[in-house]
C-alpha cells in the first residue's frame, strides 16, 4: 500500500520527484499560463539541474541559471 506523504517545498529542502531526491532552489511564479508554479531543483551532488511543474512533469536543464530564470 502506498501512503501519501507531505513534502516540504521550501527552498533548501529535499523532495522526492519520482525516484529522484532533489534539493529545492526556489519557486518560480507562472502567472498567466494557468499552470501551477514551477520549481527549480538541483541534484544532491549539485551536478544536475531541473525545472519541475506539478502535473506537467520535470525537465533537465543545462545550468543553474536556466533552472532559476522564469521562461515567459
mmCIF file of the N, C-alpha and C atoms, coordinates in Angstrom:
data_MODEL
# 
_entry.id   MODEL 
# 
loop_
_atom_site.group_PDB 
_atom_site.id 
_atom_site.type_symbol 
_atom_site.label_atom_id 
_atom_site.label_alt_id 
_atom_site.label_comp_id 
_atom_site.label_asym_id 
_atom_site.label_entity_id 
_atom_site.label_seq_id 
_atom_site.pdbx_PDB_ins_code 
_atom_site.Cartn_x 
_atom_site.Cartn_y 
_atom_site.Cartn_z 
_atom_site.occupancy 
_atom_site.B_iso_or_equiv 
_atom_site.pdbx_formal_charge 
_atom_site.auth_seq_id 
_atom_site.auth_comp_id 
_atom_site.auth_asym_id 
_atom_site.auth_atom_id 
_atom_site.pdbx_PDB_model_num 
ATOM 1   N N  . UNK A 1 1  ? 0.830  -1.172 0.000   1.00 0.00 ? 1  UNK A N  1 
ATOM 2   C CA . UNK A 1 1  ? 0.000  0.000  0.000   1.00 0.00 ? 1  UNK A CA 1 
ATOM 3   C C  . UNK A 1 1  ? 0.885  1.249  0.000   1.00 0.00 ? 1  UNK A C  1 
ATOM 4   N N  . UNK A 1 2  ? 0.569  2.186  -0.849  1.00 0.00 ? 2  UNK A N  1 
ATOM 5   C CA . UNK A 1 2  ? 1.321  3.429  -0.927  1.00 0.00 ? 2  UNK A CA 1 
ATOM 6   C C  . UNK A 1 2  ? 0.610  4.468  -0.077  1.00 0.00 ? 2  UNK A C  1 
ATOM 7   N N  . UNK A 1 3  ? 1.326  5.048  0.854   1.00 0.00 ? 3  UNK A N  1 
ATOM 8   C CA . UNK A 1 3  ? 0.727  6.094  1.693   1.00 0.00 ? 3  UNK A CA 1 
ATOM 9   C C  . UNK A 1 3  ? 1.114  7.458  1.139   1.00 0.00 ? 3  UNK A C  1 
ATOM 10  N N  . UNK A 1 4  ? 0.250  8.395  1.309   1.00 0.00 ? 4  UNK A N  1 
ATOM 11  C CA . UNK A 1 4  ? 0.525  9.754  0.853   1.00 0.00 ? 4  UNK A CA 1 
ATOM 12  C C  . UNK A 1 4  ? 1.476  10.428 1.830   1.00 0.00 ? 4  UNK A C  1 
ATOM 13  N N  . UNK A 1 5  ? 2.502  11.053 1.290   1.00 0.00 ? 5  UNK A N  1 
ATOM 14  C CA . UNK A 1 5  ? 3.441  11.785 2.124   1.00 0.00 ? 5  UNK A CA 1 
ATOM 15  C C  . UNK A 1 5  ? 3.351  13.261 1.780   1.00 0.00 ? 5  UNK A C  1 
ATOM 16  N N  . UNK A 1 6  ? 3.547  14.074 2.773   1.00 0.00 ? 6  UNK A N  1 
ATOM 17  C CA . UNK A 1 6  ? 3.552  15.520 2.575   1.00 0.00 ? 6  UNK A CA 1 
ATOM 18  C C  . UNK A 1 6  ? 5.006  15.948 2.486   1.00 0.00 ? 6  UNK A C  1 
ATOM 19  N N  . UNK A 1 7  ? 5.329  16.708 1.437   1.00 0.00 ? 7  UNK A N  1 
ATOM 20  C CA . UNK A 1 7  ? 6.690  17.167 1.249   1.00 0.00 ? 7  UNK A CA 1 
ATOM 21  C C  . UNK A 1 7  ? 6.777  18.667 1.488   1.00 0.00 ? 7  UNK A C  1 
ATOM 22  N N  . UNK A 1 8  ? 7.902  19.084 1.983   1.00 0.00 ? 8  UNK A N  1 
ATOM 23  C CA . UNK A 1 8  ? 8.174  20.498 2.223   1.00 0.00 ? 8  UNK A CA 1 
ATOM 24  C C  . UNK A 1 8  ? 8.865  21.056 0.981   1.00 0.00 ? 8  UNK A C  1 
ATOM 25  N N  . UNK A 1 9  ? 8.203  21.968 0.264   1.00 0.00 ? 9  UNK A N  1 
ATOM 26  C CA . UNK A 1 9  ? 8.733  22.531 -0.981  1.00 0.00 ? 9  UNK A CA 1 
ATOM 27  C C  . UNK A 1 9  ? 9.374  23.908 -0.771  1.00 0.00 ? 9  UNK A C  1 
ATOM 28  N N  . UNK A 1 10 ? 9.827  24.197 0.426   1.00 0.00 ? 10 UNK A N  1 
ATOM 29  C CA . UNK A 1 10 ? 10.508 25.471 0.669   1.00 0.00 ? 10 UNK A CA 1 
ATOM 30  C C  . UNK A 1 10 ? 11.962 25.367 0.208   1.00 0.00 ? 10 UNK A C  1 
ATOM 31  N N  . UNK A 1 11 ? 12.573 26.501 -0.178  1.00 0.00 ? 11 UNK A N  1 
ATOM 32  C CA . UNK A 1 11 ? 13.960 26.470 -0.665  1.00 0.00 ? 11 UNK A CA 1 
ATOM 33  C C  . UNK A 1 11 ? 14.914 25.831 0.340   1.00 0.00 ? 11 UNK A C  1 
ATOM 34  N N  . UNK A 1 12 ? 15.783 24.963 -0.162  1.00 0.00 ? 12 UNK A N  1 
ATOM 35  C CA . UNK A 1 12 ? 16.760 24.282 0.676   1.00 0.00 ? 12 UNK A CA 1 
ATOM 36  C C  . UNK A 1 12 ? 16.326 22.905 1.139   1.00 0.00 ? 12 UNK A C  1 
ATOM 37  N N  . UNK A 1 13 ? 15.052 22.575 1.028   1.00 0.00 ? 13 UNK A N  1 
ATOM 38  C CA . UNK A 1 13 ? 14.585 21.266 1.486   1.00 0.00 ? 13 UNK A CA 1 
ATOM 39  C C  . UNK A 1 13 ? 14.789 20.210 0.404   1.00 0.00 ? 13 UNK A C  1 
ATOM 40  N N  . UNK A 1 14 ? 14.796 18.956 0.813   1.00 0.00 ? 14 UNK A N  1 
ATOM 41  C CA . UNK A 1 14 ? 14.967 17.815 -0.079  1.00 0.00 ? 14 UNK A CA 1 
ATOM 42  C C  . UNK A 1 14 ? 13.589 17.217 -0.356  1.00 0.00 ? 14 UNK A C  1 
ATOM 43  N N  . UNK A 1 15 ? 13.280 17.003 -1.648  1.00 0.00 ? 15 UNK A N  1 
ATOM 44  C CA . UNK A 1 15 ? 11.993 16.431 -2.042  1.00 0.00 ? 15 UNK A CA 1 
ATOM 45  C C  . UNK A 1 15 ? 12.239 15.222 -2.939  1.00 0.00 ? 15 UNK A C  1 
ATOM 46  N N  . UNK A 1 16 ? 11.218 14.385 -3.062  1.00 0.00 ? 16 UNK A N  1 
ATOM 47  C CA . UNK A 1 16 ? 11.271 13.243 -3.966  1.00 0.00 ? 16 UNK A CA 1 
ATOM 48  C C  . UNK A 1 16 ? 10.391 13.534 -5.166  1.00 0.00 ? 16 UNK A C  1 
ATOM 49  N N  . UNK A 1 17 ? 10.949 13.397 -6.361  1.00 0.00 ? 17 UNK A N  1 
ATOM 50  C CA . UNK A 1 17 ? 10.204 13.513 -7.611  1.00 0.00 ? 17 UNK A CA 1 
ATOM 51  C C  . UNK A 1 17 ? 10.464 12.210 -8.343  1.00 0.00 ? 17 UNK A C  1 
ATOM 52  N N  . UNK A 1 18 ? 9.468  11.346 -8.376  1.00 0.00 ? 18 UNK A N  1 
ATOM 53  C CA . UNK A 1 18 ? 9.671  10.015 -8.931  1.00 0.00 ? 18 UNK A CA 1 
ATOM 54  C C  . UNK A 1 18 ? 10.650 9.266  -8.053  1.00 0.00 ? 18 UNK A C  1 
ATOM 55  N N  . UNK A 1 19 ? 11.709 8.754  -8.642  1.00 0.00 ? 19 UNK A N  1 
ATOM 56  C CA . UNK A 1 19 ? 12.733 8.028  -7.882  1.00 0.00 ? 19 UNK A CA 1 
ATOM 57  C C  . UNK A 1 19 ? 13.897 8.924  -7.482  1.00 0.00 ? 19 UNK A C  1 
ATOM 58  N N  . UNK A 1 20 ? 13.872 10.205 -7.855  1.00 0.00 ? 20 UNK A N  1 
ATOM 59  C CA . UNK A 1 20 ? 14.993 11.113 -7.583  1.00 0.00 ? 20 UNK A CA 1 
ATOM 60  C C  . UNK A 1 20 ? 14.764 11.899 -6.295  1.00 0.00 ? 20 UNK A C  1 
ATOM 61  N N  . UNK A 1 21 ? 15.840 12.132 -5.570  1.00 0.00 ? 21 UNK A N  1 
ATOM 62  C CA . UNK A 1 21 ? 15.823 13.034 -4.418  1.00 0.00 ? 21 UNK A CA 1 
ATOM 63  C C  . UNK A 1 21 ? 16.542 14.302 -4.850  1.00 0.00 ? 21 UNK A C  1 
ATOM 64  N N  . UNK A 1 22 ? 15.843 15.448 -4.773  1.00 0.00 ? 22 UNK A N  1 
ATOM 65  C CA . UNK A 1 22 ? 16.380 16.711 -5.272  1.00 0.00 ? 22 UNK A CA 1 
ATOM 66  C C  . UNK A 1 22 ? 16.229 17.802 -4.223  1.00 0.00 ? 22 UNK A C  1 
ATOM 67  N N  . UNK A 1 23 ? 17.100 18.808 -4.313  1.00 0.00 ? 23 UNK A N  1 
ATOM 68  C CA . UNK A 1 23 ? 17.051 19.968 -3.415  1.00 0.00 ? 23 UNK A CA 1 
ATOM 69  C C  . UNK A 1 23 ? 16.313 21.098 -4.125  1.00 0.00 ? 23 UNK A C  1 
ATOM 70  N N  . UNK A 1 24 ? 15.392 21.743 -3.406  1.00 0.00 ? 24 UNK A N  1 
ATOM 71  C CA . UNK A 1 24 ? 14.615 22.853 -3.959  1.00 0.00 ? 24 UNK A CA 1 
ATOM 72  C C  . UNK A 1 24 ? 15.466 24.113 -3.927  1.00 0.00 ? 24 UNK A C  1 
ATOM 73  N N  . UNK A 1 25 ? 15.621 24.765 -5.087  1.00 0.00 ? 25 UNK A N  1 
ATOM 74  C CA . UNK A 1 25 ? 16.350 26.033 -5.165  1.00 0.00 ? 25 UNK A CA 1 
ATOM 75  C C  . UNK A 1 25 ? 15.410 27.203 -4.936  1.00 0.00 ? 25 UNK A C  1 
ATOM 76  N N  . UNK A 1 26 ? 14.267 27.203 -5.657  1.00 0.00 ? 26 UNK A N  1 
ATOM 77  C CA . UNK A 1 26 ? 13.296 28.282 -5.500  1.00 0.00 ? 26 UNK A CA 1 
ATOM 78  C C  . UNK A 1 26 ? 11.988 27.909 -6.185  1.00 0.00 ? 26 UNK A C  1 
ATOM 79  N N  . UNK A 1 27 ? 10.962 28.675 -5.872  1.00 0.00 ? 27 UNK A N  1 
ATOM 80  C CA . UNK A 1 27 ? 9.671  28.545 -6.532  1.00 0.00 ? 27 UNK A CA 1 
ATOM 81  C C  . UNK A 1 27 ? 9.580  29.664 -7.571  1.00 0.00 ? 27 UNK A C  1 
ATOM 82  N N  . UNK A 1 28 ? 9.107  29.323 -8.760  1.00 0.00 ? 28 UNK A N  1 
ATOM 83  C CA . UNK A 1 28 ? 9.026  30.296 -9.844  1.00 0.00 ? 28 UNK A CA 1 
ATOM 84  C C  . UNK A 1 28 ? 7.555  30.523 -10.168 1.00 0.00 ? 28 UNK A C  1 
ATOM 85  N N  . UNK A 1 29 ? 7.065  31.724 -9.906  1.00 0.00 ? 29 UNK A N  1 
ATOM 86  C CA . UNK A 1 29 ? 5.668  32.052 -10.193 1.00 0.00 ? 29 UNK A CA 1 
ATOM 87  C C  . UNK A 1 29 ? 5.443  32.035 -11.700 1.00 0.00 ? 29 UNK A C  1 
ATOM 88  N N  . UNK A 1 30 ? 4.305  31.477 -12.116 1.00 0.00 ? 30 UNK A N  1 
ATOM 89  C CA . UNK A 1 30 ? 3.990  31.393 -13.542 1.00 0.00 ? 30 UNK A CA 1 
ATOM 90  C C  . UNK A 1 30 ? 2.626  32.024 -13.802 1.00 0.00 ? 30 UNK A C  1 
ATOM 91  N N  . UNK A 1 31 ? 2.510  33.327 -13.649 1.00 0.00 ? 31 UNK A N  1 
ATOM 92  C CA . UNK A 1 31 ? 1.213  33.969 -13.870 1.00 0.00 ? 31 UNK A CA 1 
ATOM 93  C C  . UNK A 1 31 ? 0.841  33.981 -15.347 1.00 0.00 ? 31 UNK A C  1 
ATOM 94  N N  . UNK A 1 32 ? -0.425 33.806 -15.623 1.00 0.00 ? 32 UNK A N  1 
ATOM 95  C CA . UNK A 1 32 ? -0.910 33.948 -16.981 1.00 0.00 ? 32 UNK A CA 1 
ATOM 96  C C  . UNK A 1 32 ? -0.922 32.692 -17.822 1.00 0.00 ? 32 UNK A C  1 
ATOM 97  N N  . UNK A 1 33 ? -0.235 31.613 -17.402 1.00 0.00 ? 33 UNK A N  1 
ATOM 98  C CA . UNK A 1 33 ? -0.257 30.410 -18.235 1.00 0.00 ? 33 UNK A CA 1 
ATOM 99  C C  . UNK A 1 33 ? -1.184 29.326 -17.681 1.00 0.00 ? 33 UNK A C  1 
ATOM 100 N N  . UNK A 1 34 ? -1.872 29.607 -16.581 1.00 0.00 ? 34 UNK A N  1 
ATOM 101 C CA . UNK A 1 34 ? -2.858 28.721 -15.961 1.00 0.00 ? 34 UNK A CA 1 
ATOM 102 C C  . UNK A 1 34 ? -2.282 27.382 -15.528 1.00 0.00 ? 34 UNK A C  1 
ATOM 103 N N  . UNK A 1 35 ? -0.995 27.329 -15.296 1.00 0.00 ? 35 UNK A N  1 
ATOM 104 C CA . UNK A 1 35 ? -0.334 26.143 -14.770 1.00 0.00 ? 35 UNK A CA 1 
ATOM 105 C C  . UNK A 1 35 ? 0.058  26.404 -13.315 1.00 0.00 ? 35 UNK A C  1 
ATOM 106 N N  . UNK A 1 36 ? 0.346  25.341 -12.551 1.00 0.00 ? 36 UNK A N  1 
ATOM 107 C CA . UNK A 1 36 ? 0.870  25.545 -11.193 1.00 0.00 ? 36 UNK A CA 1 
ATOM 108 C C  . UNK A 1 36 ? 2.249  26.200 -11.259 1.00 0.00 ? 36 UNK A C  1 
ATOM 109 N N  . UNK A 1 37 ? 2.673  26.779 -10.150 1.00 0.00 ? 37 UNK A N  1 
ATOM 110 C CA . UNK A 1 37 ? 4.007  27.369 -10.089 1.00 0.00 ? 37 UNK A CA 1 
ATOM 111 C C  . UNK A 1 37 ? 5.061  26.302 -10.344 1.00 0.00 ? 37 UNK A C  1 
ATOM 112 N N  . UNK A 1 38 ? 6.163  26.698 -10.964 1.00 0.00 ? 38 UNK A N  1 
ATOM 113 C CA . UNK A 1 38 ? 7.265  25.788 -11.259 1.00 0.00 ? 38 UNK A CA 1 
ATOM 114 C C  . UNK A 1 38 ? 8.283  25.844 -10.122 1.00 0.00 ? 38 UNK A C  1 
ATOM 115 N N  . UNK A 1 39 ? 9.119  24.835 -10.047 1.00 0.00 ? 39 UNK A N  1 
ATOM 116 C CA . UNK A 1 39 ? 10.172 24.776 -9.039  1.00 0.00 ? 39 UNK A CA 1 
ATOM 117 C C  . UNK A 1 39 ? 11.499 24.520 -9.721  1.00 0.00 ? 39 UNK A C  1 
ATOM 118 N N  . UNK A 1 40 ? 12.537 25.229 -9.278  1.00 0.00 ? 40 UNK A N  1 
ATOM 119 C CA . UNK A 1 40 ? 13.904 24.979 -9.726  1.00 0.00 ? 40 UNK A CA 1 
ATOM 120 C C  . UNK A 1 40 ? 14.517 24.010 -8.723  1.00 0.00 ? 40 UNK A C  1 
ATOM 121 N N  . UNK A 1 41 ? 15.089 22.917 -9.240  1.00 0.00 ? 41 UNK A N  1 
ATOM 122 C CA . UNK A 1 41 ? 15.640 21.867 -8.393  1.00 0.00 ? 41 UNK A CA 1 
ATOM 123 C C  . UNK A 1 41 ? 17.053 21.533 -8.823  1.00 0.00 ? 41 UNK A C  1 
ATOM 124 N N  . UNK A 1 42 ? 17.844 21.003 -7.874  1.00 0.00 ? 42 UNK A N  1 
ATOM 125 C CA . UNK A 1 42 ? 19.180 20.522 -8.204  1.00 0.00 ? 42 UNK A CA 1 
ATOM 126 C C  . UNK A 1 42 ? 19.387 19.171 -7.542  1.00 0.00 ? 42 UNK A C  1 
ATOM 127 N N  . UNK A 1 43 ? 20.263 18.376 -8.131  1.00 0.00 ? 43 UNK A N  1 
ATOM 128 C CA . UNK A 1 43 ? 20.560 17.067 -7.562  1.00 0.00 ? 43 UNK A CA 1 
ATOM 129 C C  . UNK A 1 43 ? 21.322 17.254 -6.250  1.00 0.00 ? 43 UNK A C  1 
ATOM 130 N N  . UNK A 1 44 ? 21.337 16.216 -5.453  1.00 0.00 ? 44 UNK A N  1 
ATOM 131 C CA . UNK A 1 44 ? 22.011 16.277 -4.155  1.00 0.00 ? 44 UNK A CA 1 
ATOM 132 C C  . UNK A 1 44 ? 23.501 16.564 -4.331  1.00 0.00 ? 44 UNK A C  1 
ATOM 133 N N  . UNK A 1 45 ? 24.119 16.013 -5.384  1.00 0.00 ? 45 UNK A N  1 
ATOM 134 C CA . UNK A 1 45 ? 25.549 16.239 -5.614  1.00 0.00 ? 45 UNK A CA 1 
ATOM 135 C C  . UNK A 1 45 ? 25.832 17.548 -6.362  1.00 0.00 ? 45 UNK A C  1 
ATOM 136 N N  . UNK A 1 46 ? 24.779 18.303 -6.663  1.00 0.00 ? 46 UNK A N  1 
ATOM 137 C CA . UNK A 1 46 ? 24.860 19.628 -7.308  1.00 0.00 ? 46 UNK A CA 1 
ATOM 138 C C  . UNK A 1 46 ? 25.457 19.589 -8.716  1.00 0.00 ? 46 UNK A C  1 
ATOM 139 N N  . UNK A 1 47 ? 25.270 18.482 -9.431  1.00 0.00 ? 47 UNK A N  1 
ATOM 140 C CA . UNK A 1 47 ? 25.776 18.368 -10.799 1.00 0.00 ? 47 UNK A CA 1 
ATOM 141 C C  . UNK A 1 47 ? 24.693 18.564 -11.850 1.00 0.00 ? 47 UNK A C  1 
ATOM 142 N N  . UNK A 1 48 ? 23.438 18.295 -11.495 1.00 0.00 ? 48 UNK A N  1 
ATOM 143 C CA . UNK A 1 48 ? 22.331 18.363 -12.452 1.00 0.00 ? 48 UNK A CA 1 
ATOM 144 C C  . UNK A 1 48 ? 21.269 19.325 -11.945 1.00 0.00 ? 48 UNK A C  1 
ATOM 145 N N  . UNK A 1 49 ? 20.621 19.999 -12.895 1.00 0.00 ? 49 UNK A N  1 
ATOM 146 C CA . UNK A 1 49 ? 19.586 20.977 -12.552 1.00 0.00 ? 49 UNK A CA 1 
ATOM 147 C C  . UNK A 1 49 ? 18.310 20.655 -13.309 1.00 0.00 ? 49 UNK A C  1 
ATOM 148 N N  . UNK A 1 50 ? 17.171 20.934 -12.671 1.00 0.00 ? 50 UNK A N  1 
ATOM 149 C CA . UNK A 1 50 ? 15.881 20.559 -13.225 1.00 0.00 ? 50 UNK A CA 1 
ATOM 150 C C  . UNK A 1 50 ? 14.864 21.672 -13.028 1.00 0.00 ? 50 UNK A C  1 
ATOM 151 N N  . UNK A 1 51 ? 13.841 21.663 -13.879 1.00 0.00 ? 51 UNK A N  1 
ATOM 152 C CA . UNK A 1 51 ? 12.675 22.531 -13.734 1.00 0.00 ? 51 UNK A CA 1 
ATOM 153 C C  . UNK A 1 51 ? 11.477 21.598 -13.601 1.00 0.00 ? 51 UNK A C  1 
ATOM 154 N N  . UNK A 1 52 ? 10.696 21.737 -12.519 1.00 0.00 ? 52 UNK A N  1 
ATOM 155 C CA . UNK A 1 52 ? 9.569  20.851 -12.249 1.00 0.00 ? 52 UNK A CA 1 
ATOM 156 C C  . UNK A 1 52 ? 8.281  21.657 -12.133 1.00 0.00 ? 52 UNK A C  1 
ATOM 157 N N  . UNK A 1 53 ? 7.248  21.230 -12.856 1.00 0.00 ? 53 UNK A N  1 
ATOM 158 C CA . UNK A 1 53 ? 5.907  21.803 -12.745 1.00 0.00 ? 53 UNK A CA 1 
ATOM 159 C C  . UNK A 1 53 ? 4.962  20.667 -12.365 1.00 0.00 ? 53 UNK A C  1 
ATOM 160 N N  . UNK A 1 54 ? 4.299  20.755 -11.197 1.00 0.00 ? 54 UNK A N  1 
ATOM 161 C CA . UNK A 1 54 ? 3.389  19.685 -10.785 1.00 0.00 ? 54 UNK A CA 1 
ATOM 162 C C  . UNK A 1 54 ? 2.335  19.399 -11.855 1.00 0.00 ? 54 UNK A C  1 
ATOM 163 N N  . UNK A 1 55 ? 2.067  18.134 -12.075 1.00 0.00 ? 55 UNK A N  1 
ATOM 164 C CA . UNK A 1 55 ? 1.088  17.622 -13.048 1.00 0.00 ? 55 UNK A CA 1 
ATOM 165 C C  . UNK A 1 55 ? 1.505  17.820 -14.497 1.00 0.00 ? 55 UNK A C  1 
ATOM 166 N N  . UNK A 1 56 ? 2.676  18.410 -14.751 1.00 0.00 ? 56 UNK A N  1 
ATOM 167 C CA . UNK A 1 56 ? 3.151  18.613 -16.124 1.00 0.00 ? 56 UNK A CA 1 
ATOM 168 C C  . UNK A 1 56 ? 4.523  17.994 -16.354 1.00 0.00 ? 56 UNK A C  1 
ATOM 169 N N  . UNK A 1 57 ? 5.244  17.659 -15.295 1.00 0.00 ? 57 UNK A N  1 
ATOM 170 C CA . UNK A 1 57 ? 6.490  16.933 -15.452 1.00 0.00 ? 57 UNK A CA 1 
ATOM 171 C C  . UNK A 1 57 ? 7.744  17.685 -15.074 1.00 0.00 ? 57 UNK A C  1 
ATOM 172 N N  . UNK A 1 58 ? 8.844  16.991 -15.258 1.00 0.00 ? 58 UNK A N  1 
ATOM 173 C CA . UNK A 1 58 ? 10.160 17.509 -14.900 1.00 0.00 ? 58 UNK A CA 1 
ATOM 174 C C  . UNK A 1 58 ? 11.027 17.562 -16.159 1.00 0.00 ? 58 UNK A C  1 
ATOM 175 N N  . UNK A 1 59 ? 11.860 18.592 -16.258 1.00 0.00 ? 59 UNK A N  1 
ATOM 176 C CA . UNK A 1 59 ? 12.749 18.770 -17.396 1.00 0.00 ? 59 UNK A CA 1 
ATOM 177 C C  . UNK A 1 59 ? 14.148 19.047 -16.886 1.00 0.00 ? 59 UNK A C  1 
ATOM 178 N N  . UNK A 1 60 ? 15.129 18.353 -17.437 1.00 0.00 ? 60 UNK A N  1 
ATOM 179 C CA . UNK A 1 60 ? 16.517 18.625 -17.081 1.00 0.00 ? 60 UNK A CA 1 
ATOM 180 C C  . UNK A 1 60 ? 17.003 19.810 -17.912 1.00 0.00 ? 60 UNK A C  1 
ATOM 181 N N  . UNK A 1 61 ? 17.699 20.745 -17.261 1.00 0.00 ? 61 UNK A N  1 
ATOM 182 C CA . UNK A 1 61 ? 18.254 21.913 -17.942 1.00 0.00 ? 61 UNK A CA 1 
ATOM 183 C C  . UNK A 1 61 ? 19.770 21.897 -17.773 1.00 0.00 ? 61 UNK A C  1 
ATOM 184 N N  . UNK A 1 62 ? 20.459 22.700 -18.576 1.00 0.00 ? 62 UNK A N  1 
ATOM 185 C CA . UNK A 1 62 ? 21.922 22.655 -18.608 1.00 0.00 ? 62 UNK A CA 1 
ATOM 186 C C  . UNK A 1 62 ? 22.586 23.339 -17.424 1.00 0.00 ? 62 UNK A C  1 
ATOM 187 N N  . UNK A 1 63 ? 22.068 24.499 -17.020 1.00 0.00 ? 63 UNK A N  1 
ATOM 188 C CA . UNK A 1 63 ? 22.734 25.274 -15.971 1.00 0.00 ? 63 UNK A CA 1 
ATOM 189 C C  . UNK A 1 63 ? 21.758 25.655 -14.864 1.00 0.00 ? 63 UNK A C  1 
ATOM 190 N N  . UNK A 1 64 ? 22.326 26.072 -13.753 1.00 0.00 ? 64 UNK A N  1 
ATOM 191 C CA . UNK A 1 64 ? 21.506 26.545 -12.637 1.00 0.00 ? 64 UNK A CA 1 
ATOM 192 C C  . UNK A 1 64 ? 20.703 27.767 -13.053 1.00 0.00 ? 64 UNK A C  1 
ATOM 193 N N  . UNK A 1 65 ? 21.294 28.647 -13.847 1.00 0.00 ? 65 UNK A N  1 
ATOM 194 C CA . UNK A 1 65 ? 20.624 29.861 -14.340 1.00 0.00 ? 65 UNK A CA 1 
ATOM 195 C C  . UNK A 1 65 ? 19.377 29.499 -15.135 1.00 0.00 ? 65 UNK A C  1 
ATOM 196 N N  . UNK A 1 66 ? 19.456 28.474 -15.989 1.00 0.00 ? 66 UNK A N  1 
ATOM 197 C CA . UNK A 1 66 ? 18.299 28.038 -16.772 1.00 0.00 ? 66 UNK A CA 1 
ATOM 198 C C  . UNK A 1 66 ? 17.183 27.515 -15.883 1.00 0.00 ? 66 UNK A C  1 
ATOM 199 N N  . UNK A 1 67 ? 17.537 26.868 -14.786 1.00 0.00 ? 67 UNK A N  1 
ATOM 200 C CA . UNK A 1 67 ? 16.538 26.334 -13.874 1.00 0.00 ? 67 UNK A CA 1 
ATOM 201 C C  . UNK A 1 67 ? 15.812 27.436 -13.119 1.00 0.00 ? 67 UNK A C  1 
ATOM 202 N N  . UNK A 1 68 ? 16.543 28.481 -12.738 1.00 0.00 ? 68 UNK A N  1 
ATOM 203 C CA . UNK A 1 68 ? 16.001 29.525 -11.874 1.00 0.00 ? 68 UNK A CA 1 
ATOM 204 C C  . UNK A 1 68 ? 15.245 30.609 -12.633 1.00 0.00 ? 68 UNK A C  1 
ATOM 205 N N  . UNK A 1 69 ? 15.652 30.920 -13.863 1.00 0.00 ? 69 UNK A N  1 
ATOM 206 C CA . UNK A 1 69 ? 15.021 32.005 -14.607 1.00 0.00 ? 69 UNK A CA 1 
ATOM 207 C C  . UNK A 1 69 ? 13.606 31.652 -15.055 1.00 0.00 ? 69 UNK A C  1 
ATOM 208 N N  . UNK A 1 70 ? 12.670 32.598 -14.922 1.00 0.00 ? 70 UNK A N  1 
ATOM 209 C CA . UNK A 1 70 ? 11.318 32.356 -15.459 1.00 0.00 ? 70 UNK A CA 1 
ATOM 210 C C  . UNK A 1 70 ? 11.371 32.262 -16.966 1.00 0.00 ? 70 UNK A C  1 
ATOM 211 N N  . UNK A 1 71 ? 10.558 31.404 -17.535 1.00 0.00 ? 71 UNK A N  1 
ATOM 212 C CA . UNK A 1 71 ? 10.523 31.264 -19.000 1.00 0.00 ? 71 UNK A CA 1 
ATOM 213 C C  . UNK A 1 71 ? 9.190  31.771 -19.531 1.00 0.00 ? 71 UNK A C  1 
ATOM 214 N N  . UNK A 1 72 ? 9.116  33.079 -19.717 1.00 0.00 ? 72 UNK A N  1 
ATOM 215 C CA . UNK A 1 72 ? 7.866  33.693 -20.219 1.00 0.00 ? 72 UNK A CA 1 
ATOM 216 C C  . UNK A 1 72 ? 7.857  33.733 -21.705 1.00 0.00 ? 72 UNK A C  1 
# 
